Amino acid sequence: MNSAESAAVVVGVDGSELSLRAVRLAAAEAARRHRPLRVVHGFIWPLLHVPLSAAPDGPPGGGLRNQAEQLVAAAVAEAEAAAPAVRVSGEIIDGEAAAVLLGESPTAALIVLGDRGLGGFTALVVGSVAIQVSSYADCPVLVARGAERTDGPVLVGVDGSELSDQAIEFAAESASGRGAALLAVHAYRHPASTGPGDMQPLVYDEAQLHTDEDRLLAESISGVRERYPDVPISRKAVRGKPGAVLAEASRQAQLVVVGGQGRGEFSGLLLGSVSQSVLHHADCPVAVVRAPR
């Protein structure tokens, strides 16, 4: 995460109801983090060389540029109503939505966007812009999806990797800001490997396996207990597919946090299979924490 005091929470808008939901979520996050909020709209039409101004005989306020200005103004007003103490600004940036948000990410504290926008196919659970931004952003990405809850814990997926540690830190900070508990979940299917190329035993004791995996989980969250003494922290190690386990647990959570790529996933993947699964199936907003490039 960008540590500069001036780093803003950035939210992408396209005029859809889903993007206005993202605006409200972003305003709340900016208030909790004592950050300014930037509302940005990727204005793709100049790239397509279409007329931007109102037709000479058209209604006042017509034209694509005017429409973009109106939707940004509406989003800014929505944010100011949701979080009056937050300094809010709006900007139209020429370019495709994902590219514009990725351009914002190196200096942003957090990118927030809806799971689908006006241009998304209704059959898609999560739109291409959300996937692209979650895959490439240089800061954490928060996708507004599922139910809006103010109760329940902040849920974080843990697998013992370095990126998982960053996700735990983000989740603990989020829980502290929300006055919520933190639930750390570690889902496992086989004994954890301790290094690349390790052979997993064909026969193992199930009870001992659970003890070992629970120990890994306990060690992973030990540091945040000291750094966030105000946050009640509980842990749960369960056997199962991580994506499915986290999606099910998200039904009682107000936020789920995952690392962009976990232990055992191919290094060439920009967005790991677990984080993709959670993005598609979670029942609450999802934060994806990626390693800085």
Secondary structure by P-SEA (a helix, b strand, c coil): ccccccccbbbbbcccaaaaaaaaaaaaaaaaacbbbbbbbbcccccccccccccccccccccaaaaaaaaaaaaaaaaaaaccccbbbbbbbcccaaaaaaaacccccccccccccccccccccccaaaaaaaaccccbbbbbcccccccccbbbbbcccaaaaaaaaaaaaaaaaacbbbbbbbbbcccccccccccccccccaaaaaaaaaaaaaaaaaaaaaaccccbbbbbbbbccaaaaaaaacccccbbbbccccccccccccccaaaaaaaaccccbbbbbbccc
